[in-house]
Amino acid sequence: MPRIKSAKKRVEVAERNRQRNVQVKSAIRTAIKKSLTVSDGAQDALSHVYGLLDRAVSKGILHKNAAARQKSRVTKAALAKQAS
C-alpha cells in the first residue's frame, strides 16, 4: 500500500475506473446476448448494442478496432439468425 497521499489517491481512482470499466463491459456482453436471442425488435436490440459499443470507445474503455470487430460479429450472427 502506498504511503504518499497522491499515490493513495491514484490507487483509489484506478479502482473506481476499473469498477466502471467492468460494469460497462458487462452491459455490452449482456446486450449482445439479448440481441442474439430476441426475435421481435432485433433491429432495436442491434442498435442498442452499437450505441453501447460507440459510447465505450468514446470513453476510452474499448479500442475502436475491438468495437468494430464486435459490431461486425454481432451483425453477422444476427443476419445468419434472420436468414435461418
N, C-alpha and C positions, 0 to 999 in steps of 0.2 A: 504494500500500500504506500502511495506517495506521501511524503512529509510536507512538501511545498504546497501552499494553498492553491496556486494556479494549476498545478498538476492534479490535485484532488478534484478541482472543478472540471478539468478535461476528462477525467475518468467518469464523472457523473454525466457530463454532456454526451460522451461517447455511448454510455449505456442507454440514455434516453433515445439517442438516434438509432441505436441497434434495435431497441424495442419497437420503434416506429417502423423501421425497415421490415422487421419480421411481420408486423401487422399488415403492412401494405402488400408484401409478397404473398401472404396467406390469403388475403382478399382476392388477389389476382388468380391464384390457383383455384379458389372456390368458384369464382365467376367463370373460369374456363370449364370446370367440371359441369357446372349448371348449364352453360351454353351448349354443351355436347349432349346433355340428357333431355333438355326441353324440346318439346315437339311444336307447341304453339309459341309464337313470338321468338323464333330462333334469330331473326334479324335484329330484334331489340337486344337480345342477350349478347349477340356478337358485337353490337355497337357499344354495349356496356363494357365488354372486355377491352375493346380498342381504347375507350376513354381511360380506363384504369391503367393500361399499359402506357399510354401517352403521358398521363399525369406522373407516373413513376419515373419516366425518362426525364421529364421537365424538373422533377425534384432531385434528380441525381441518384435515385435508388437503383434503377436499371440502366444498363448501357443501351444506346439506341439500336445497335445491331441485335442485341438479345431480345429487345421488344419486337423488332421487325421479324425475327425468327419465330417468336411465339405467335405473332399475328398470322404469319404465313401458315404455320402448322394448324392453328385452330380453324382458320378459314378452310384449309384443305380438308380437315376432318369433317367440318360442317357440310361442305359440298358433297363429300363422299356419303355422308349420312342422308343427305337430302336426295341423292341420286338413287339410293337403295330403298 
